[in-house]
Amino acid sequence: MENGILHVDMNNFYASVETLYAPEYRNVPMAVAGDKESRHGIILAKNMLAKRYGVKTAEPIWQARRKCPELWLLPPHPERYAEFSARAKQIYCSYTDRVESFSLDECWLDVYGSEKLFGDGREIAEQIRERVKEELGLTVSIGVSFNKVFAKLGSDYKKPDAVTVFGREEMESVIWKLPCEALLFVGPHTEKTLRKFGVRTIGDIAKMELPALRRLLGRTGETLWTYANGLDQSPVETVNGGEPVKTIGNSTTLPRDVTTEEEIKCTLLSLAESVSFRLRRQDLKAGEIQLTVKNAEFEEFQRQCRIDPPVCDSQSIYRAALNLYRRENKKWAVRLLGVRAGKLTDAGQAQLSLFGQSDGREKQERLESAMDRVREKYGKASVARAFSMPGKERE
């Protein structure tokens, strides 16, 4: 998958949340404002109808009411916004644990390890967009790209309630034609400096000689040149915001109740593939595997087992999860399955403990790492395991 970085932006967040509690304001110009009794209060957020009048975030209330005399003002409720932000993040985390908050209503997601379960970047973005609408009653705009900067450009490009993919092929044809102020961290002062020297678009920044841009803006100039040329490689942090990763897992709600072990095996295999890919991507190995099973009546059980030495290959994770499922033997109609890797250790340190005890796992890990590289270069369909093909028996 080429485009696996998402930027999710909740549309008119504060104002949209307020209309969930006061729907009578949904179809009138409305804004959330601090201290509306004071002429010195400011607009914290506005809905689309107010935006059409030219009402802007952070402008004084008196100025906003000059533009829109019919503007309705509601007081802010920070606790509501925090609650809906957390609920949205729960949705994002069901697709990946690499979720990085940019603000209360914006997050980046890295879904490169989730393709086998949920589809490519665009498909995952569409699923998220629909789930936020159905489960929270809010809309989001999502940008999909190969890095964080272009993903954010995508979420800003089309609003509200939209998904925009900005791949490499769109860089010159679309992205470079956008105004320079659309680029991340180009504020009013930087924009004014750039325009003074005839730099008006992102493409103008990309085509400038790097030494000239450094002289003009210092280190900021180098950063903007990197962004404009699509060279940003900053990673999406984990959901814990830079804390050491403690677990890596994926779960999936099945489209129908599953009763046969063969169908259970297929899902566990996909989950194990996703978890193992993310372990290898972060140079980690797992010393514990946890299985989560939920049925249609929302009954749930979780079981875990130790693995010694630690592993990062899908076969070891798959077999451990399958053994846990067989051991419980509940014969449920299964609605949800989840596999999680815990007791994580650095792959290099774990490798030292495997001396003389690899039991074929080291060869399997090298094979899967090679498969990772092929799939990243040529796509997920370029190579597949024989046992994942229809009609093949799984242990």
Secondary structure, 3 states (H helix, E strand, C coil): CCCCEEEEEECCHHHHHHHHHCHHHCCCCEEEECCCCCCCCEEEEECHHHHHCCCCCCCEHHHHHHHCCCCEEECCCHHHHHHHHHHHHHHHHCCCCCEEEEECCEEEEECHHHHHHHCCHHHHHHHHHHHHHHHHCCCEEEEEECCHHHHHHHHHHCCCCEEEEECCCHHHHCHHHCEHHHCCCCCHHHHHHHHHCCCCEHHHHHHCCHHHHHHHHCHHHHHHHHHHCCCCCCCCCCCCCCCCCCCEEEEEEEEEEECCHHHHHHHHHHHHHHHHHHHHHCCEEEEEEEEEEEECCCCEEEEEEEEEEEECCHHHHHHHHHHHHHHHCCCCCEEEEEEEEEEEEEHHHHHHHCCCCCCCHHHHHHHHHHHHHHHHHHCHHHCCCHHHCCCCCCC
